[in-house]
Amino acid sequence: MRHRKKSERFSRSRAQRKALIRSLLRSLFIYEKIVTTQSKAKGIRGWVDKLIEWAKKDTLHHRRLAYKILCDHKLVKRLFEEIAPRFKDISGGYTRIVNIGYREGDGALLSLLELTRIKEEKKEKKKKEEKGKEAVKEISPPQETVQPQKSFFQGIKKLFKGKTSS
């Protein structure tokens, strides 16, 4: 009897299913968004929520539990120090599943699984760089006009002029 056994099987053995879940979780935490089938995305959503909840609590026990699933110390550190603080003020809804179409080979429904709060450092870096460029423009002295370089074809003409025997 299958009483209280609610996990998705994905038509795989236990070892293959464990490896699949582990690889999908690792990819999600590395890239913060992955494209996979809808059933796999729905199947690992619970695992993602569980790992982020552990990471929000940040105890040694929870780090060890996360390492047991992810098997990578750097990834566990990133989960606990970079990803989890983004979700500290909410208590659920850490992932978003968006259907993006059907796979051409077998017609499986593909979905985009992503974290709801994406890294904001890229935007902050761009703003800092723009401010830095403005400051550099004000401080730097005016540059002299640069003479245009000879074109490629002028250089080739000179090569062939010396070799003509007329």
Secondary structure, DSSP 8 states (H G I E B T S, - for coil): --TT-----TTS-HHHHHHHHHHHHHHHHHHSEEEEEHHHHHHHHHHHHHHHHHHHH--HHHHHHHHHHH--HHHHHHIIIIIGGGGTT-SS--EEEEEEEE-TTT--EEEEEEESS---HHHHHHHHHHHHHHHHHHHS-----------HHHHHHHHHHHH---
